[in-house]
Amino acid sequence: MKFGAHVSIAGGIDKAPERAHKLGCECFQIFTRSPRGGKPSRLDADVADSFLKSCEDYGLENYYVHTPYFINLSSGNKSLRDRSIDLIKEDLERSSTIGVKYIMTHLGSSKDIKRKDAIRNVSESVKVILDDEDYYTRLLLENSAGQGDTVGNDFEELAEIIDKVGHDELFICLDTAHMFAAGYDIRDKNALSKSLDIIQNTFGLKKIKLLHGNDSKADLGDRKDRHEYIGKGKIGKNGFMAILDSMSFKDIDMIVETPVEGVAGDMNTLKEMRNGK
C-alpha cells in the first residue's frame, strides 16, 4: 500500500507532483479544475508533458482525480444532473490525457425526492457517462457518510447502483471516515472483519480500487462527514493498523484528505504503522 494526499493545483496541475513529494507522498490526488465551479484551465500538451515529467522526476507513478464537490447525480433537478454528467465526462477525458487510472465522484443528495428515485437517477446518470465512450480513466463511486441525505452511505445501496448500471469497469473509492460515520465499525481487526464481510456480500471487495484514509471526528453512526488526522479521531490508531494489516487492501493506495498543515504528519504516522511502529 502506498500513501498519499490530496494536493493543491494552484498555478497549474504540473505543480502538484512537487507539492506531493514535499509532503512525503508516495502517490497523490488532485482536482483538474476548481472544486467550486467555473471553467477549467486548458490542459494542453505542454501542461500535460510538464505534469508527467514532474511525476517521473519524483517517482510518483500513481495519481488520482477527485471530481468537483457540487456534482449531484441524485438530484430531482434534471438540469443539475445533466451538468453533473457533463462535468464527470470532461474530467474523465482530461484525466485520460495525463494517464490517471481512476477518478472518484460523490453521488449527491436525495433531498426532496424519494430515495428509490435518487438511486435510479444515479444509476441512469452513471450509465450515460460510461456508455458514451471508453475512457482510459475509470470511474469510482465514493461512499458517503449519509449526512444531509447523501446517497451511497449504505453498501447495499452502492451494490444496487452498480448492478443497475451493469458496467464491468465501474468501481468504488472507500472512505474510512465516511463508512465509520455511516455505521460500519472499523476500530479494530474484529470490527473491520465484520464490515468487510458486509462489503463482500454487497458490491464485493474486488470493486474497491482506492481508499480515502481519513480518521473521523464523528462517532460511529453519527452520519457526519468530519475528517480527522490519522490516529487522532474516533477510528483511532488500532483501526488504521487493522486496515494496513488487511490482505484485502494490500495492493490499494490510500489517500488522506486532511488539512494540508498536518498532512506530512499523517504520512509519517502511516509509514510508521506500515513498518510496525
C-alpha positions as CSV (number, residue, x, y, z in Angstrom):
1,M,0.0,0.0,0.0
2,K,1.2,3.5,-1.0
3,F,0.2,6.6,1.0
4,G,-0.6,10.0,-0.5
5,A,-2.7,13.1,0.0
6,H,-4.9,15.5,-1.9
7,V,-2.7,18.3,-3.0
8,S,-3.3,21.8,-4.5
9,I,-3.2,22.6,-8.2
10,A,-2.7,26.3,-7.7
11,G,-0.6,27.6,-10.5
12,G,-1.3,24.6,-12.7
13,I,-1.6,20.8,-12.3
14,D,2.0,20.4,-13.1
15,K,2.9,22.0,-9.8
16,A,1.1,19.2,-7.8
17,P,3.7,16.4,-8.0
18,E,6.4,18.6,-6.4
19,R,4.0,19.5,-3.6
20,A,3.1,15.9,-3.1
21,H,6.8,15.0,-2.9
22,K,7.5,17.7,-0.3
23,L,4.7,16.3,1.9
24,G,6.2,12.8,1.8
25,C,3.6,11.3,-0.5
26,E,4.1,8.1,-2.5
27,C,1.0,8.8,-4.6
28,F,-1.4,11.8,-4.7
29,Q,-4.8,13.1,-5.6
30,I,-5.8,16.4,-7.3
31,F,-8.7,18.3,-8.8
32,T,-8.3,19.1,-12.5
33,R,-10.4,22.2,-12.0
34,S,-11.8,24.4,-9.2
35,P,-13.9,22.2,-7.0
36,R,-16.4,25.0,-6.6
37,G,-17.2,25.6,-10.3
38,G,-16.1,27.7,-13.2
39,K,-14.4,27.0,-16.5
40,P,-11.4,24.7,-16.1
41,S,-7.9,25.8,-17.3
42,R,-6.7,24.3,-20.5
43,L,-4.9,21.0,-20.2
44,D,-2.8,21.3,-23.3
45,A,0.1,19.2,-24.4
46,D,2.7,21.4,-22.7
47,V,1.0,21.3,-19.4
48,A,0.4,17.5,-19.6
49,D,4.0,16.9,-20.6
50,S,5.2,19.1,-17.7
51,F,3.0,17.2,-15.3
52,L,4.1,13.8,-16.5
53,K,7.8,14.8,-16.3
54,S,7.4,16.1,-12.8
55,C,5.7,12.8,-11.7
56,E,8.6,10.9,-13.2
57,D,11.2,13.1,-11.5
58,Y,9.7,12.5,-8.1
59,G,8.9,8.8,-8.7
60,L,5.1,9.3,-8.4
61,E,3.6,6.6,-10.6
62,N,0.0,6.6,-9.1
63,Y,-2.2,9.7,-9.0
64,Y,-5.9,10.2,-8.8
65,V,-8.5,12.9,-9.6
66,H,-11.5,14.0,-7.5
67,T,-14.5,15.5,-9.3
68,P,-15.9,18.8,-8.1
69,Y,-17.9,18.9,-4.9
70,F,-21.1,20.3,-6.3
71,I,-21.8,17.3,-8.6
72,N,-25.2,15.8,-7.8
73,L,-26.2,12.7,-9.8
74,S,-29.0,12.0,-7.3
75,S,-30.9,15.3,-7.8
76,G,-34.5,15.6,-8.9
77,N,-33.4,18.6,-10.9
78,K,-32.6,17.3,-14.4
79,S,-30.5,20.3,-15.4
80,L,-28.3,19.8,-12.4
81,R,-27.9,16.1,-13.2
82,D,-27.1,16.8,-16.8
83,R,-24.5,19.4,-15.8
84,S,-23.0,16.8,-13.4
85,I,-22.9,14.2,-16.1
86,D,-21.1,16.6,-18.4
87,L,-18.5,17.6,-15.7
88,I,-17.7,14.0,-15.0
89,K,-17.3,13.2,-18.7
90,E,-15.0,16.2,-19.0
91,D,-12.9,15.1,-16.0
92,L,-12.7,11.5,-17.5
93,E,-11.4,13.0,-20.8
94,R,-9.0,15.4,-19.1
95,S,-7.7,12.7,-16.8
96,S,-7.2,10.3,-19.6
97,T,-4.8,12.7,-21.3
98,I,-2.4,12.5,-18.3
99,G,-2.7,8.8,-17.6
100,V,-4.9,9.0,-14.5
101,K,-6.0,5.5,-13.7
102,Y,-9.1,6.4,-11.6
103,I,-11.3,9.4,-10.8
104,M,-13.8,9.4,-8.0
105,T,-17.1,11.2,-7.5
106,H,-19.6,11.9,-4.8
107,L,-23.1,10.8,-5.8
108,G,-25.0,13.8,-4.4
109,S,-28.1,14.2,-2.2
110,S,-31.6,12.7,-2.4
111,K,-33.1,15.8,-0.7
112,D,-36.8,16.5,-1.7
113,I,-37.2,13.2,-3.6
114,K,-37.8,9.6,-2.7
115,R,-34.6,7.5,-2.1
116,K,-35.5,5.0,-4.7
117,D,-35.8,7.8,-7.3
118,A,-32.4,9.2,-6.2
119,I,-30.8,5.7,-6.7
120,R,-32.5,5.5,-10.1
121,N,-31.1,8.9,-11.0
122,V,-27.6,8.0,-10.0
123,S,-27.8,4.7,-11.9
124,E,-29.1,6.2,-15.1
125,S,-26.6,9.1,-15.0
126,V,-23.6,6.8,-14.5
127,K,-24.8,4.6,-17.3
128,V,-24.9,7.6,-19.6
129,I,-21.4,8.6,-18.6
130,L,-19.9,5.1,-19.1
131,D,-21.9,4.2,-22.2
132,D,-20.9,7.2,-24.2
133,E,-17.1,6.5,-24.6
134,D,-14.5,4.1,-23.4
135,Y,-12.1,6.3,-21.5
136,Y,-8.6,5.3,-20.3
137,T,-9.5,6.6,-16.9
138,R,-12.0,4.6,-14.9
139,L,-14.8,5.9,-12.6
140,L,-15.0,5.3,-8.9
141,L,-18.2,5.9,-6.8
142,E,-17.3,7.2,-3.3
143,N,-19.3,6.0,-0.3
144,S,-20.8,8.8,1.8
145,A,-21.3,9.4,5.5
146,G,-25.0,9.8,5.0
147,Q,-25.0,13.5,6.0
148,G,-27.8,15.6,4.6
149,D,-29.5,12.7,2.7
150,T,-26.4,12.0,0.6
151,V,-26.6,8.8,-1.4
152,G,-24.1,5.9,-1.1
153,N,-23.7,5.6,2.7
154,D,-25.4,2.2,2.6
155,F,-23.3,-0.6,1.0
156,E,-26.4,-2.3,-0.3
157,E,-27.3,1.0,-2.0
158,L,-23.9,1.1,-3.7
159,A,-24.3,-2.5,-4.8
160,E,-27.8,-1.7,-6.2
161,I,-26.4,1.2,-8.2
162,I,-23.5,-0.9,-9.6
163,D,-26.0,-3.6,-10.6
164,K,-28.3,-1.2,-12.3
165,V,-25.5,0.4,-14.3
166,G,-24.3,-3.0,-15.4
167,H,-20.8,-1.9,-16.4
168,D,-17.8,-4.0,-15.6
169,E,-15.5,-1.0,-15.3
170,L,-17.3,0.8,-12.5
171,F,-15.6,0.7,-9.2
172,I,-15.6,2.0,-5.6
173,C,-13.5,4.5,-3.6
174,L,-13.9,3.6,0.0
175,D,-13.6,6.4,2.5
176,T,-12.9,5.2,6.0
177,A,-14.3,8.2,7.8
178,H,-17.5,8.0,5.8
179,M,-18.1,4.3,6.3
180,F,-17.5,4.7,10.1
181,A,-19.9,7.7,10.3
182,A,-22.4,5.6,8.3
183,G,-22.3,2.9,10.9
184,Y,-19.7,0.4,9.8
185,D,-17.3,-0.2,12.6
186,I,-13.5,-0.5,11.8
187,R,-11.9,0.3,15.1
188,D,-10.1,-3.0,15.4
189,K,-9.5,-6.2,13.5
190,N,-12.7,-7.9,14.5
191,A,-14.8,-4.9,13.7
192,L,-13.1,-4.4,10.4
193,S,-13.5,-8.1,9.5
194,K,-17.3,-7.9,10.1
195,S,-17.6,-4.7,7.9
196,L,-15.5,-6.3,5.2
197,D,-17.9,-9.3,5.2
198,I,-20.7,-6.9,4.6
199,I,-18.8,-5.4,1.7
200,Q,-18.1,-8.8,0.2
201,N,-21.8,-9.7,0.4
202,T,-22.9,-6.5,-1.3
203,F,-20.8,-4.9,-4.0
204,G,-17.7,-7.1,-3.3
205,L,-14.2,-6.3,-2.1
206,K,-12.7,-6.6,-5.6
207,K,-14.6,-3.4,-6.6
208,I,-12.5,-1.3,-4.2
209,K,-9.7,0.4,-6.1
210,L,-8.8,3.3,-3.8
211,L,-9.0,4.1,-0.1
212,H,-9.6,7.6,1.3
213,G,-7.9,7.1,4.6
214,N,-9.4,9.6,7.0
215,D,-9.9,9.4,10.7
216,S,-13.3,10.6,12.0
217,K,-14.3,13.4,14.4
218,A,-17.8,11.9,14.3
219,D,-18.8,8.9,16.3
220,L,-19.9,5.6,14.8
221,G,-23.2,6.0,13.0
222,D,-23.3,9.8,13.5
223,R,-23.8,10.4,9.8
224,K,-21.5,13.4,9.8
225,D,-18.6,14.0,7.4
226,R,-15.9,15.2,9.7
227,H,-12.3,14.2,8.9
228,E,-9.6,14.0,11.5
229,Y,-5.8,13.3,11.3
230,I,-4.8,9.7,11.3
231,G,-5.0,8.1,14.8
232,K,-6.4,11.2,16.4
233,G,-10.1,10.5,15.8
234,K,-12.8,8.0,16.7
235,I,-11.4,5.3,14.4
236,G,-8.0,5.6,16.1
237,K,-4.6,4.0,15.6
238,N,-5.9,0.5,16.1
239,G,-8.4,0.9,13.3
240,F,-5.8,2.1,10.9
241,M,-3.4,-0.7,11.9
242,A,-6.1,-3.2,11.2
243,I,-6.7,-1.6,7.7
244,L,-3.0,-1.7,6.9
245,D,-2.7,-5.3,8.0
246,S,-5.7,-6.4,6.0
247,M,-4.9,-8.5,2.9
248,S,-8.0,-7.1,1.3
249,F,-6.2,-3.7,0.9
250,K,-2.6,-4.7,0.4
251,D,-2.5,-3.6,-3.3
252,I,-4.7,-0.5,-2.9
253,D,-3.4,3.0,-2.4
254,M,-4.5,5.2,0.5
255,I,-5.1,9.0,0.1
256,V,-5.6,11.2,3.1
257,E,-7.9,14.3,2.8
258,T,-6.9,16.2,5.9
259,P,-5.9,19.9,6.2
260,V,-2.5,20.5,4.5
261,E,-0.8,21.7,7.6
262,G,-1.0,18.2,9.1
263,V,-0.6,16.0,6.0
264,A,3.1,15.5,6.4
265,G,2.4,14.2,9.9
266,D,-0.2,11.8,8.5
267,M,2.3,10.5,6.0
268,N,4.8,9.8,8.8
269,T,2.2,8.2,11.0
270,L,1.0,5.8,8.3
271,K,4.6,4.9,7.3
272,E,5.4,4.1,10.9
273,M,2.3,1.9,11.2
274,R,3.3,0.1,8.0
275,N,6.8,-0.5,9.5
276,G,5.2,-1.9,12.7
277,K,6.0,1.0,15.0
